[in-house]
Each structure stands twice: as C-alpha cells, then as structure tokens.
Amino acid sequence: MPVSDGLARRVVDAGRRCSLTTSVLEEWARRGTPKQIEYLAGYLEAERDSRDASRRAQPLGRCGLPAPKTFDGYDWSAVSWPDGLGREDLLSLSFLERREDLVLMGDVGTGKTHMASALCRLACDRRPGARFFTASSLVMRLRRARDEGRLDREAAQIGRAALLVIDELGFLPLDADGARLVFQVFADAYERQSVVITTNLEFSRWGSVFGDDQMAAAVIDRIVHHGRLVQFKGESYRVRHALM
C-alpha cells in the first residue's frame, strides 16, 4: 500500500525541525510500510517536541523566578488600569515591543508580584526573555559581580532580556552603594528594555529608598517617560486566606 503524501510530509516536516537532511528524509519517508512511516513520523515529532520544550525551559531557568506563576485563576479585581492599557494589552506583551515600562504600585498582598512573575513566564515561553530580581537580590548580585571584577559582564547579561522585573522596590532601603548600582541598571535599561517594578511606595517616597532625592527623581524620570502606572488596591490575599 503506497504511503500517502500527507504522511510522508509529516516525516519531512518533523525531521527538518530536527536539523536532518531533507533529501534523506524524503527518501526514507517512502521506503517503509504506512505503519513503519507512521512510527517514524511519531518518533521525529516526539524529538521535535522535546527540543522545543528544552528551548522553552532554558529562558525560564535563566530568568531567576523564585516561584513561577501564571495568569490561570489570577484575581484581577484589585487592578486599576491606566488609560491605554488593559488586560489584553498586558497579556499580549505588546508593551515589550514598544519598550514600555510598568510600575505595579499598591497595597501589600494584592497581586503585584504574582503579575510580574506571570509576565516573566509569558516572556520566557514566547522567547523575548526575562530576568526577575528583588531589589535586594539585584544589589547583592551586582555587588558580588563588581567585587569579582565582572560587573560589566553581569550588566550585559541582565541587559539581554526584553523584560526586566525588579520586585519589592521600597520594602528595604538601599545603602548609597546599592542605590548607585541599581540606578545604573535603570539607566542602562532606558529605551532598551521594558522594566516592570513592583512597589508599595508612591513616587514621592522613593527618595527614602535610594537615600537621595535627586537619584530617585532621575530613576522616576526614566520610568515615567515610556511607562504606565498600574495601581492595586484591596485586602491582602494572604490575609483573606490566613489560618489565624
């Protein structure tokens, strides 16, 4: 029984994704019985899917998410959207193409970090790439890189991702050295990456985070130029579901 053109094409299409030689695939796609070719196509498709999964896992591994989240079941009720940005815009990641920044600002426990983490997951799955840091972990990473003489290389790696998340800005004040290191990250990212910041502090209080009102103003100036403010208000999710 001759092999159908559709079955033969399955073998070729799957094999080409595995970097196999087209002429060899076309020859072997017609050598066996339909059951044999079905088996071969299934194998090659499994190999293709495995490689695709590995490629998706690599960006997520580099991202640094402490606990990867998704938007499945996400509670949007605390979110107040700015003009020109809504849920569909966010989920499409169109802001990454425009290198726009987002400041997720508001009450503790209302879903800011969850949203930022889920955005990282989307960016990794769709392969623009993302990096996730808390403000304190970013300072420690940069300080260690500087002490080891590889600060430029570390900054370049951070700068390769389309999306950079800085979580918990304002939960702990930065010392003068840490503030300078974080400021340089913002300066490097300006108009080159999208930065998503989560914070519980209004802009007027960022001077207390950086220990310098002028430095805070310089950071805010860069963020608001191509940025949008997404506000969160409501009761903490953790408090609502607490055992106490």
Salt bridges, closest charged atoms under 4 A:
ASP5 OD1 - ARG30 NH2 3.08
ASP13 OD1 - ARG9 NH1 3.49
GLU27 OE2 - ARG31 NH2 2.29
GLU38 OE2 - ARG10 NH1 3.28
GLU45 OE2 - ARG10 NE 2.99
GLU47 OE2 - ARG51 NE 2.81
ASP49 OD1 - ARG48 NE 3.19
ASP52 OD1 - ARG17 NH2 3.04
ASP52 OD1 - ARG55 NH2 2.31
ASP75 OD2 - ARG240 NH2 3.58
GLU100 OE2 - ARG98 NE 2.89
GLU100 OE1 - ARG228 NE 3.50
ASP125 OD2 - ARG121 NE 3.60
ASP147 OD1 - ARG146 NE 3.67
GLU148 OE1 - ARG150 NE 2.66
GLU154 OE2 - ARG141 NE 2.56
GLU154 OE1 - ARG150 NH1 3.06
ASP175 OD1 - ARG143 NH2 2.91
ASP177 OD2 - ARG143 NE 2.94
ASP177 OD1 - ARG146 NH1 2.59
GLU191 OE2 - HIS225 ND1 3.99
GLU191 OE2 - HIS226 NE2 2.66
